[in-house]
Amino acid sequence: MKTIIYTCPYVPAEWIAAHHLMPSRVIPQAADETGPLGRAEGVCPYVQSFINEVTMDKQAAGVVITTVCDQMRRASDILQCDIPVFLMNVPNTWQSLGVQRLYIDELKRLGRFLIGLGGKSPSDDVLAEIMLKYDTARTSILAAGGYLPARQHAETIAAFGRDGPPEIPKNTTGLDLLIEGVPLAIVGGPLMRQDFDIFDIAEQAGGRIVLDATETGERGMCPPFDRRRLHEEPLMELANAYFGGIQDASRRPNSELYKWLKRRLNERNVRGIIFHRYVWCDMWHAELQRLKDWTDLPVLDIDTAGDNETRLHRAANRIRAFLEMLQ
């Protein structure tokens, strides 16, 4: 089966799978000088790493990039490879029927792109069946966050995006894991693979990340589908869940992001927030002060340039100091 790679959460995996293609959401490894792009000046480290990942992928039939992030939008211009690229327009405004229709039109345009790559136009029944399969998997993955170690849960979410519905590890550790460590949240844009070290660092310092509110974590997963609407109008329900249900700093207004955060921070008794951002990301940098003004919880700012040589030690020292303050 041909693979379509992407990274933005607003690209519905179910829509690609319904076209008889394999959706694969990439979480890249940090770029270095040996990659096809290396470290280009003025390009976000996440975007550089994604471009390198795409360029080196010899199996992909196509790549989907969205306009949610200006740096990622540039990737469609920088990317030089033989893989067909689709640039999907995802509006930042979301409150009008017009922009919702635009998102649906973009899904239909994406569908024509997928058909051009050898995909098949899906029937409503096929789309509904695949949506049910993914919805069930998402529910199980989110429930597993109550008993899996934080890093393993993050990697399970990543595997779901990369490979489709996985086999969820069963609870073999016991419920005592729930009370170990100071409960933390991590908030921000997408993580790269080496950033998963943060989950281990937090646990080694006496904390536990109970909420992964990064783009590649729980926040980047759409809410459950309405089962009645799913059978009656599957494409409309798909658009409603993804475009209307995934919250992000890029939304205008992004007040729903803070409502989403408030519910989950309270539910999980979070005592501190790790704010993870890339130094080139103006959008999340601007959100940092707003978050600090909004919450009474302590916020630790972890900024990274994607440099493996200094990133790990710097982050570890700051997280240890942060947890010493909370304990």
C-alpha atoms as one frame of an Amber mdcrd trajectory, in Angstrom:
protein
   0.000   0.000   0.000   1.328   3.471  -0.909   2.277   5.719   2.007   1.320
   9.384   2.430   3.418  11.247   4.988   2.465  14.382   6.903   2.968  15.943
  10.320   0.105  18.397  10.965  -2.740  17.139  13.221  -5.337  18.846  11.003
  -4.708  16.245   8.273  -7.213  13.432   9.005  -5.564  10.019   8.821  -9.002
   8.462   8.247  -9.472  10.417   5.019  -6.182   9.123   3.608  -6.877   5.555
   4.762 -10.369   5.658   3.228  -8.687   6.295  -0.140  -6.861   2.943   0.248
  -3.546   4.638   1.045  -1.426   4.414   4.193  -1.344   7.596   6.317   1.903
   8.082   8.219   2.325  11.036  10.543   6.040  11.755  10.892   7.761  12.751
  14.119  11.230  13.624  12.811  14.642  13.168  14.357  16.628  16.384  14.794
  18.455  17.473  11.644  22.236  17.507  11.523  24.837  18.559   9.006  24.699
  15.190   7.233  21.030  15.425   6.222  19.903  16.513   2.730  19.050  20.007
   3.965  21.488  20.103   6.873  20.812  23.075   9.124  19.516  25.843   6.909
  19.703  29.399   8.243  16.432  30.957   9.329  14.456  27.702   9.212  12.778
  26.248  12.295  14.637  23.110  13.487  11.420  21.091  13.370  10.793  22.105
   9.750  14.401  21.322   8.796  14.088  17.903  10.387  10.770  17.197   8.672
  12.207  18.161   5.274  15.215  15.910   5.846  12.922  13.063   6.870  10.759
  13.474   3.752  13.758  13.748   1.440  15.320  10.558   2.798  12.071   8.560
   2.683  12.251   6.308  -0.378   8.867   4.630   0.196   6.473   7.594   0.353
   4.115   8.195  -2.562   3.185  11.720  -1.475   3.540  14.312   1.284   0.892
  16.645   2.731   1.921  20.005   4.234  -0.497  22.537   5.732  -0.574  26.309
   6.096  -1.126  26.246   9.885   2.499  27.276  10.510   4.297  29.854   8.325
   7.603  28.000   8.684   5.999  24.725   7.627   4.311  26.486   4.726   7.823
  27.397   3.554   8.677  23.710   3.509   6.614  23.260   0.354   8.938  25.774
  -1.361  12.184  24.426   0.134  11.394  20.749  -0.387  13.250  19.424  -3.412
  12.505  15.780  -4.085  10.634  13.549  -6.488   7.710  13.002  -4.087   4.481
  14.849  -5.048   3.658  17.548  -2.468   0.165  18.744  -1.538  -0.179  22.080
   0.287  -3.432  22.032   2.253  -4.992  25.327   3.308  -6.170  25.097   6.931
  -7.754  28.411   8.018  -6.674  29.848  11.374 -10.098  31.404  11.908 -12.739
  28.824  12.738 -16.001  30.396  13.931 -17.851  30.880  10.624 -19.593  28.418
   8.337 -17.530  29.779   5.451 -14.183  28.622   6.838 -15.667  25.256   7.812
 -16.811  24.795   4.205 -13.336  25.821   3.038 -11.791  23.090   5.180 -14.185
  20.505   3.710 -13.374  21.743   0.203  -9.672  21.293   1.012 -10.373  17.715
   2.109 -12.104  17.096  -1.210  -9.160  18.654  -3.064  -6.822  16.437  -1.037
  -8.990  13.488  -2.073  -8.405  14.292  -5.753  -4.666  14.477  -5.079  -4.796
  11.058  -3.405  -6.751   9.570  -6.316  -4.087  10.929  -8.648  -1.519   8.943
  -6.667  -3.454   5.710  -7.118  -6.031   6.013  -4.370  -9.733   5.208  -4.698
 -12.634   7.512  -3.975 -14.270   6.216  -0.755 -17.953   5.527  -0.212 -19.628
   6.884   2.926 -19.759   3.358   4.353 -16.025   2.805   3.873 -15.178   6.172
   5.429 -17.503   5.526   8.387 -15.977   2.095   8.989 -12.435   3.490   9.052
 -13.492   6.388  11.291 -14.945   3.907  13.804 -11.709   1.915  13.801  -9.558
   4.993  14.453 -12.011   6.374  17.019 -11.899   3.158  19.024  -8.090   3.160
  18.927  -7.891   6.786  20.099 -10.203   6.048  23.041  -8.024   3.112  24.109
  -4.807   5.109  23.737  -6.102   7.987  25.861  -7.290   5.547  28.538  -3.828
   3.940  28.553  -2.373   7.245  29.731  -3.659   6.346  33.200  -1.306   3.398
  33.593   1.502   3.604  31.016   4.752   5.409  31.856   4.626   8.886  30.323
   7.254   8.225  27.669   5.660   4.939  26.631   2.291   6.673  26.320   3.833
   9.408  24.141   5.471   6.756  21.971   2.144   4.890  21.688   0.501   8.081
  20.400   3.386   8.536  17.956   3.068   4.936  16.744  -0.657   5.446  16.196
   0.041   8.453  13.969   2.844   6.714  12.085   1.427   3.211  11.614  -2.314
   3.397  12.301  -4.317   1.796  15.120  -1.838  -0.118  17.326  -2.203  -2.892
  19.844  -2.495  -1.015  23.146  -0.196  -2.260  25.942  -2.246  -3.638  28.846
  -2.042  -2.445  32.414   0.556  -4.690  34.014   2.133  -2.101  36.316  -0.701
  -1.575  38.765  -2.451   1.624  39.767   0.360   2.693  42.128   2.008   4.377
  39.112  -0.717   7.014  39.259   0.524   8.475  42.559   4.249   8.538  41.845
   5.923  11.878  41.195   4.787  15.497  41.026   2.092  15.701  38.311   3.249
  17.884  35.403   1.935  18.977  32.014   4.028  19.628  28.934   2.566  22.280
  26.620   3.727  23.541  23.243   4.153  22.767  19.571   5.322  19.455  18.096
   8.052  17.352  19.684  10.837  15.626  17.781  11.856  12.078  18.627  14.787
  13.094  20.822  12.478  15.408  22.806  10.841  12.331  24.347  13.857  12.343
  26.675  12.004  15.057  28.614   9.526  12.470  29.915  12.381  10.394  31.356
  14.174  13.433  32.772  11.007  14.537  34.586  10.527  11.101  36.149  14.166
  10.835  37.207  13.837  14.227  38.917  10.733  13.187  40.884   7.943  14.266
  38.536   5.573  12.632  36.097   4.054  14.167  32.985   0.353  13.359  33.264
  -0.745  15.650  30.410   1.026  15.791  27.050  -0.514  18.948  25.601   1.986
  19.239  22.758   0.928  19.061  19.126   2.303  15.529  18.849   0.627  14.424
  22.083  -2.905  14.236  23.393  -3.767  17.759  22.243  -3.110  16.779  18.634
  -5.736  14.012  18.726  -9.270  14.835  17.637 -12.158  14.323  20.112 -14.494
  11.301  19.844 -16.820  11.213  16.853 -20.563  11.579  17.187 -21.581   8.029
  16.247 -24.953   9.056  14.809 -23.508  11.778  12.589 -20.636   9.492  11.670
 -23.062   7.143   9.892 -25.282   9.876   8.444 -22.618  12.343   7.209 -19.146
  10.879   7.773 -17.180  13.568   5.928 -18.993  16.366   7.786 -18.352  14.640
  11.118 -14.693  14.081  10.219 -14.268  17.789   9.451 -16.132  18.785  12.611
 -13.910  16.619  14.830 -10.594  17.649  13.274 -11.128  21.272  12.294 -13.523
  22.059  15.134 -12.113  19.818  17.847  -8.305  20.109  17.778  -7.154  23.190
  19.693  -3.963  25.076  18.899  -2.173  28.365  19.520  -2.568  29.144  15.799
  -6.370  29.457  16.068  -7.895  32.895  15.873  -9.235  33.288  18.478  -7.490
  30.515  20.415  -9.617  30.816  23.556 -10.773  27.196  23.123  -7.179  26.064
  23.706  -7.297  27.525  27.213 -10.690  25.978  27.925  -9.246  22.620  26.840
  -6.198  23.129  29.061  -8.238  24.245  32.080 -10.360  21.082  32.084  -7.418
  18.724  31.811  -5.097  20.545  34.208  -7.823  20.403  36.847  -8.798  16.777
  36.142  -5.201  15.599  36.563  -4.246  17.834  39.485  -1.276  19.262  37.584
   1.131  21.222  39.783   3.528  22.593  37.182   3.799  23.195  33.430   6.802
  22.570  31.177   6.441  24.901  28.189   8.371  23.507  25.207   9.079  25.692
  22.173  11.585  26.145  19.357  13.532  29.397  19.351  12.299  30.271  15.831
   8.634  29.708  16.670   7.190  33.201  17.137   3.679  31.820  17.583   4.440
  29.692  20.651   6.938  32.236  21.993   4.148  34.826  22.024   1.869  32.335
  23.788   4.301  31.848  26.669   3.501  35.122  28.445  -0.212  34.671  27.921
  -0.044  31.238  29.527   1.884  32.625  32.507  -0.703  35.386  32.950  -3.585
  32.921  32.604  -2.516  30.210  35.045  -1.568  30.215  38.720   0.684  27.208
  38.135   4.475  27.577  37.847   5.632  27.512  34.200   9.089  26.375  33.099
  10.139  27.682  29.668  12.250  25.155  27.731  13.431  26.688  24.460  15.468
  24.608  22.042  17.278  25.105  18.752  17.288  21.377  18.070  20.953  21.058
  19.059  21.473  17.610  20.555  24.872  18.471  22.033  23.579  21.033  24.521
  19.818  20.495  24.609  19.677  17.459  26.871  21.944  18.699  29.675  20.412
  22.148  29.666  16.868  20.799  29.815  17.755  18.267  32.519  19.283  20.896
  34.804  16.318  23.220  34.446  13.718  20.486  34.980  15.525  19.241  38.118
  15.592  22.761  39.551  11.915  23.236  38.661  10.907  20.035  40.473  13.003
  20.904  43.505  10.889  24.040  43.774   7.638  22.045  43.499   8.517  19.258
  45.945
